[in-house]
Amino acid sequence: MNKTELVSALAEKSGVTKADAERVLSAFTETVTEQMKKGEKVQLIGFGTFEAPMSAARTSRNPRSGETIDVPAKRKPKFSAGKPLKEAVL
């Protein structure tokens, strides 16, 4: 399912226009992104948790040349499914 199909499904299930559904979906993704940038969790009970924990800085090696490279710390986006979602998908 792509974004257009998701917007259509949301509009149909909620009884709103596709334009309204797209605005809500865009607002949701922007809000989740902003919170993850700040290091905050977005927890939707029964669905899951969006977060972006900080990975530690580390030293790595270029496999081709053998040269060591310093990899800076960075945020890595992560989604953990909640128990009801996991059970529904099984």
N, C-alpha and C positions, 0 to 999 in steps of 0.2 A: 504494500500500500504506500503510495507516495502522498505528498502534502495535499495535492488537489483532491485525491480520493478521500483523505482524512477529513478535509474541510467539508466535503459533500456529506459524508457519514455523520459528522457532528451536527451539521445543519438539519439533516433529516431527523436524527434522534432527539434533538432539542427543540425543534419547531421554529428555528430562527432562519434568517436568510443566510446564504453562503457568504455574503460580505461580512455580516456580523460574526459568523463562525470563524472566518479567517482573521478578523481583528482580535478576537478572543485568543485564538491559537498563537498569533504573533505576540500578543501581550504576555501570554504564558511563557513562551520560549525566551523572550527578552528578559523577563523577570527572573527566570531560573538561571539564565546566563549571568546576569548581573550579580546575583547572590553567590554563585559559584566563583566568580572572579574575586569576590571579597573573602572567599574561604568559608562561606556559610553553607550549611546543609539545607536542602529543601526536602522536607519529609512529608509524604502523602500517605497517611495511614491506610493500609490495605492495598496500596499500589506499589510504593517503593520510595527510595531515597536517592536524590541526586546530590553529588558532592564532588569537590575537586581538591583532594588532599595534596599537600606539597610533597614532591619527591625530593630526596636529599641530593645535594651536589655530589658528584662522584668523578672518579678518573676512569676513563675507558681506553680501549686500544683500537686503533685502525687496523683491521685484519689484513689489509693489503700491504701497508708499509710497516706495521708494527709500532708506529708512532703513538705515544700516549696523548690523549685528548682530555681536557677538563670539560665535563658536562655540567652546566649550571643547574641549580635547583629550579624546578618548575611545577606548575599545577597540572595534574592529570585528571580529566573528567572521568567520573565513575557513576554508574547506576547500579543500585542493589535492589532487586525485586523483593517486595514484601511477601509474606507467607500466603495471603489470600490469592495474590496474582500467580505465584508459583503453583499453588494447588489448582487454580482454574485452568492453567495452561497444560498441566499434566494430562 
